Amino acid sequence: MKSKFILLIEDDQNDVELTVRALKDAYKGRVAVVNDGADGVDFLFRRGKFDGRQPENPAVIILDKKMPKMDGVELLREVKKDNILKEIPVVMFSSSNYENDIIESYAAGAAAYVVKPINIEDYYKAVRSIGYFWGVLNEENPVFGENGIEN
């Protein structure tokens, strides 16, 4: 049976804790966390300190837009250049509601753009919805076999 997991790429530790807690309420699978865009790219391409990582891809990437080393849009562009990684849906989860940030994210290939709610209950609801839809309800592209690798 295929083992799904969610990848969270977020630099703010408070947001990491809140997001992981909310994801666990809606999604019983694994959640991997990396804390900046550069590590996110290394994780996805299985290089650097992630060189020995299992050859599996996440069901969805939840990606913060503003991060050190490499921002979310830069990471998204790198992912969408790869023939296999480009199939992974990416949800931008950002505190920015600026129209230009939203347009830029969709232009780079985001599957969704969710503004981080300020109210804690709304934040939890938003994250649980993301986790439930992408981690439970969504059927992955069948062209990609076990662990998200192309058949």
ROFI-247573 format. One record per residue (C-alpha): residue in three letters; x, y, z. Coordinates in steps of 0.001 Angstrom, whole numbers, padded with zeros to 6 digits, always signed. Example, Ala and Ser with C-alpha at 12.3 -4.5 7.8 and 13.67 -1.06 7.14 Angstrom:
<pts>
Ala+012300-004500+007800
Ser+013670-001060+007140
</pts>
This chain:
<pts>
Met+000000+000000+000000
Lys+001278+003435-000875
Ser+002409+005509+002097
Lys+001471+009157+001692
Phe+003177+011952+003540
Ile+002883+015723+003652
Leu+005930+017965+003377
Leu+005790+021256+005284
Ile+008415+023843+004360
Glu+008191+026627+006928
Asp+010809+028721+008727
Asp+008730+030069+011635
Gln+008833+027546+014505
Asn+005515+028730+015972
Asp+003832+028192+012596
Val+005515+024783+012288
Glu+004125+023676+015658
Leu+000614+024994+014945
Thr+000554+023553+011434
Val+001807+020104+012398
Arg-000662+019931+015312
Ala-003557+020894+013024
Leu-002433+018475+010298
Lys-002353+015602+012789
Asp-006037+016297+013604
Ala-007099+015774+009982
Tyr-004434+013519+008553
Lys-003021+010479+010319
Gly-000043+010037+007981
Arg+003494+011317+008257
Val+004414+014987+008143
Ala+007988+015876+007207
Val+009239+019370+008071
Val+012120+021392+006695
Asn+012806+024941+007775
Asp+013953+026856+004721
Gly+013730+026830+000959
Ala+017276+025601+000354
Asp+016733+022571+002609
Gly+013360+022067+000932
Val+015007+021768-002480
Asp+017670+019434-001074
Phe+014956+017294+000560
Leu+012942+017012-002646
Phe+015968+016297-004853
Arg+017445+013955-002192
Arg+020812+015650-001995
Gly+023066+017113+000693
Lys+021987+016011+004157
Phe+018939+014320+002573
Asp+021030+012184+000211
Gly+019967+008929+001883
Arg+016268+009786+002049
Gln+013869+007148+000720
Pro+012913+007699-002950
Glu+009362+008810-002254
Asn+007613+012098-002882
Pro+005051+013869-000743
Ala+001347+013850-001555
Val+001460+017640-001194
Ile+003929+020344-000266
Ile+002694+023063+002078
Leu+005047+025929+001399
Asp+005600+029265+003107
Lys+006288+032089+000686
Lys+008764+034184+002666
Met+011754+032202+003936
Pro+015504+032633+004316
Lys+018047+031251+001823
Met+015413+030588-000859
Asp+011859+031873-000828
Gly+008821+029744-001582
Val+008354+030962-005144
Glu+012000+030229-006004
Leu+011595+026709-004582
Leu+008343+026247-006473
Arg+010030+027199-009752
Glu+012804+024648-009141
Val+010275+021911-008389
Lys+008207+022652-011494
Lys+011290+022322-013739
Asp+011678+018655-012758
Asn+009692+016091-014787
Ile+008712+014076-011718
Leu+008553+016662-008937
Lys+006378+018960-011039
Glu+003478+016537-010457
Ile+003455+017221-006698
Pro+000753+019731-005775
Val+002097+022726-003906
Val-000068+024795-001581
Met+001374+028210-000815
Phe+000523+028972+002820
Ser+001506+032547+003474
Ser+000670+035499+005678
Ser+000767+037679+002562
Asn-002485+038532+000880
Tyr-000846+040879-001634
Glu-002280+040336-005078
Asn+001186+040282-006681
Asp+002326+037477-004330
Ile-000755+035439-005195
Ile-000352+036014-008944
Glu+003373+035193-008775
Ser+002696+031959-006872
Tyr+000084+030711-009315
Ala+002269+031701-012270
Ala+005095+029603-010770
Gly+002795+026569-010561
Ala+001048+026621-007165
Ala-002024+024385-006963
Ala-003527+026641-004292
Tyr-002764+029793-002335
Val-004052+030021+001240
Val-003565+033118+003386
Lys-002638+032189+006963
Pro-005541+033254+009162
Ile-004677+035381+012183
Asn-007324+033814+014424
Ile-006041+030516+015854
Glu-009290+028605+015279
Asp-009438+029763+011655
Tyr-005759+028830+011263
Tyr-006489+025288+012502
Lys-009523+024979+010218
Ala-007517+026088+007188
Val-004669+023648+007890
Arg-007001+020757+008684
Ser-008804+021398+005382
Ile-005522+021372+003463
Gly-004365+018184+005181
Tyr-007654+016375+004750
Phe-008099+017282+001099
Trp-004552+016650-000114
Gly-003594+013900+002326
Val-006842+011915+002430
Leu-009343+012815-000301
Asn-007148+013637-003282
Glu-006179+010781-005573
Glu-002640+011109-006828
Asn-001858+010906-010536
Pro-001804+007160-011386
Val+000951+007735-013968
Phe+003272+007963-010984
Gly+003663+004638-009212
Glu+004629+003722-005690
Asn+006249+006561-003749
Gly+005524+009160-006419
Ile+008109+007863-008872
Glu+007182+007709-012566
Asn+006303+004255-013886
</pts>
